[in-house]
Amino acid sequence: MTIIDWPEAERPREKLLQRGAEALTDAELLAIFLRTGTKGLTAIDLAYILLNEFSSLRNLFNASLEEFCQCKGVGPAKYVQLQAVLAMSKRYLHETLAQQDVISNPQASQQYLIQQLRDRPHEVFAVLFLDNRHQVIKFEELFHGTIDGASVYPREVVKKALEYNAAALIIAHNHPSGVAEPSLADEQITLRLREALALVDIRLLDHFIIGNGETISLAQRGIL
């Protein structure tokens, strides 16, 4: 039986239109993306196979071209489409964030930084440069490191902040280990950056440390 033969209320597309995307399972959403199945498999069947193979949507999205194409029923065209969807979602989050005061909506900035940094295999130190209304001027990755860490130079952060005429900054880095708990070095560089930025009248609003399933705010920890 093909999906078109299912009761209308159970078809993923019709279900989304009637009840919204939140009502769909991961497999149903993926089936809409896939559009069609393959010989002997519906799009839903293929979606379940992919989710079973990669264990989660997140792992599927992070798969390499080679890993993705090893699965029956998908190839380079689907991989390209998937990467395009991911890129659009990141740009959507950036546009949404750019139109807001990040202080009044801290969840938006945190979610944006999580999507940008969480799945990196090596440590990345990034900065949100903000104007005097706390709206985003620029997001930039400033330092890249090994799996164990990245060297951060306060002088370079200050230089970039002055270049963008920023009034405030939010900094973030990921822990490839997946454990978001800040190290002593994380706390020390945060305080050094705050002091360096204060010399040129720029505020450091927060430092997010992004792990696998948790993000820690050093401002909420009382370090800033």
Buried (B, 14 or more C-beta within 10 A) or exposed (E): EEBEEBEEEEBBBBBBEEEEEEEBBBBBBBBBEBEEBBEEBBBBBBBBBBBEBBEEBEBBBBBEEEBBBEBEBBEEEBBEBBEEEEEEEEEEBBEEBBEBBBBEBBEBBBBBBBBBBBBBEEBBBBBBBBEEEBBBBBBEBBBEBEEEBBEBBBEEBBEBBEEBEBBBBBBBBBBBEEBBEBEEEBBEBBBBBBEBBEEEEBBBBBBBBBBBEEBBBBBEEEBB
